[in-house]
Amino acid sequence: MVWGRFDLLYSRMNWVEVKTLKVSKTFRVCISLQTNIIVVKFKYNIGLFMNRGKMTGPPALQPDTYYHIFNRGINGENIFCEERNYKYFLDLYAKYIDPVVETYTYCLLKNHFHLLVKTRNESEVSCENKTLRISKTLRVSKPDPSTAFANFFNAYAKGFNKTYRRTGSLFEHPFRRVMVTDDKQFTAVVRYIHQNPQKHGFVDDFRDWPYSSYESLTSDKVTRLNREAVQAWFGGCEGLARDHSIFMSDHKFGESMEFV
C-alpha cells in the first residue's frame, strides 16, 4: 500500500483499460483492468494505490464478446446428482448470469456443463453484479461477467454442499473459456454442445437429453435463450435440425476440450 500523487500514476497508466467509478462529488475509484491496480482519488488529488496482486489464470471476460464456457466438478466429481440440481443451477444462472450475458446454447451433464454466451456491453448491464470492497464500510458495484460467474458458482456450490453435507470446492478453477470469433466456430460449438450427452453415452440420441437447450431452440416454448439468433445462424429451425444430424467428433471440433 503506497500513498502518492494521483496525477503521477495517472500519467503512467494505460487509461484505455481503466474504469472510473464516481462515488461522490469528491471521491473517485479508478480500476486498471490491465495492471490490476485500484486508485482511490480524493478531493485534493491524493490517491491510495493498492496493487491487488499479480494476475494469474485466463484473462477476464471481455464485454460484447462470444464465449464457449465450460467446466466440471473438481477431480471429475458430479455436480448434478438428481433432477432438482439441474433446476437449481438454471435458477441461479438466471439470477446471476442472465443480467451480464446473452445465452444461446447450454448443456448440463452429470459432472460438467457447456455454455455458449455473448457478454453484454457495459451499457446493457445493471451495476448489481460486481461489488468491489474498498474498506470495511465502502463498497462499489460495477458490472463484470467474470465476477458474476464466480458468484454464481459459489452460490451453487454453497447450496450443493449444504444439501449433500460436503465441504470444499465443487468446481475446478478457473472455469474454462474459449473466445468464439467466426460463424463457422459458432455453429460448430452449438452442435458440439447439444451432442455432448450422446458423445458421453448418457443417451443414444442427444435429442432425448432433457438438460440441454436443443428442445427450446427447436420449439416455440417460452425461453430466455436468444432462440431467434441461433435459428437465424442455421437458416431457420429446420436448418438447425438438419445441421445437427451430422455428429460432431472431437477431431472435427478443433478446440482443446481435454475432459469434455
Buried (B, 14 or more C-beta within 10 A) or exposed (E): EEEEEBEEBBEEBEEEEBBEBEBEEEBBBBBBBEBBBBBBBEEEEEBBBBEEEEEEEEEBBEBEBBBBBBBBBBEEBBBBEEEEBBEBBBEBBEEBBBBBBBBBBBBBBBBBBBBBBBBBEBEBBEBEBBEBEBEEEEEBEBBBBBBBBBBBBBBBBEBBBEEEEEEEBBBBEEBBBBEBEEEEBBBBBBBBBBBBBBBBEBEEEBBEBEBBBBBBBBEEEEEEBBBEEBBEBBEEBEBBBEBBEEEBEEEEBEBEBEEB
